[in-house]
Amino acid sequence: DIRCPNSQSCPAQLRERIYYIGSRAALDIDVLGYEAANALLEDKLIEDESTIFSLTISDLKKSKFFIKKDGEIGANAEKLIAALEGAKARPLWRILVALSIRHVGPTAAQALANRFGNIADIERATLEELSDIDGVGGVIAQSIKEWFSEKWHRNIVTKWEKSGVLMIDAVTEKLPQTLAGLTIVVTGSLINFTRDGVAEAITSRGGKSAASVSKNTDYLVVGDAPGSKFQKAQEIGVPVLDESRFKQLLESGPTGL
């Protein structure tokens, strides 16, 4: 693929990375949209993503984007500062996605967070250890090692941590591993789960949340308006579950169906 070689300070890539931090896949900050990201950079409130969690109301007063016509600070500024503060305690997997490590989306990030629990251990992990994680594999493992090899990338982690971003998941009681070794695909909209939520429900119980149906798929979970995955599952004989039976699977594993 064709990418600007100056990824650290390329204006277009910087803007996209700042915008991506606020995306639903990452930290889910709706006030950190494309225009806000652009204003933060163009008005030099931040140099790059490393200082975004250090922003204050006083900083935002320097940008017309965050000021009302009467000169007072806008509601968008107050919402952004509050949202950034709240985002510091997001689960580790969301922080990993927000770092824009190439190929590391929600599924791989959740697998990494479940395996290591903190970013320091992810950085120290060997290529082999990363590759062996279900949901990561060789390509993503190599990308992770390359990302941490860059000093400016490590600087982002350091500055975020100094600003109060949690780089470790809180110790919680581990859920029963009812889906250990199972690969599950979801299609259509579920009533009680968001897209990210259903993936987390699967991986936190030891399963793998996959994007496509194959002969290696153990179950397809079908919600409203399923796509072509439903047809393929029927063609190759993959067991299909509705949301109710999926909940049974989460609770008791295959023996509970």
Stockholm file with secondary structure:
# STOCKHOLM 1.0

chainA/1-257         DIRCPNSQSCPAQLRERIYYIGSRAALDIDVLGYEAANALLEDKLIEDESTIFSLTISDLKKSKFFIKKDGEIGANAEKLIAALEGAKARPLWRILVALSIRHVGPTAAQALANRFGNIADIERATLEELSDIDGVGGVIAQSIKEWFSEKWHRNIVTKWEKSGVLMIDAVTEKLPQTLAGLTIVVTGSLINFTRDGVAEAITSRGGKSAASVSKNTDYLVVGDAPGSKFQKAQEIGVPVLDESRFKQLLESGPTGL
#=GR chainA/1-257 SS CCCCSCTTTCHHHHHHHHHHHTSTTTTCCTTSCHHHHHHHHHTTSCSSGGGGGGCCHHHHTTCGGGBCTTSSBCHHHHHHHHHHHHHTTSCHHHHHHHTTCTTCCHHHHHHHHHHHSBHHHHHHCCHHHHHTSTTTHHHHHHHHHHHHHSHHHHHHHHHHHHTTCCCBCCCCCCCCCTTTTCEEEEESBCSSCCHHHHHHHHHTTTCEEESSCCTTCCEEEECBSCCHHHHHHHHHTCCEECHHHHHHHHHHCGGGC
#=GC SS_cons         CCCCSCTTTCHHHHHHHHHHHTSTTTTCCTTSCHHHHHHHHHTTSCSSGGGGGGCCHHHHTTCGGGBCTTSSBCHHHHHHHHHHHHHTTSCHHHHHHHTTCTTCCHHHHHHHHHHHSBHHHHHHCCHHHHHTSTTTHHHHHHHHHHHHHSHHHHHHHHHHHHTTCCCBCCCCCCCCCTTTTCEEEEESBCSSCCHHHHHHHHHTTTCEEESSCCTTCCEEEECBSCCHHHHHHHHHTCCEECHHHHHHHHHHCGGGC
//
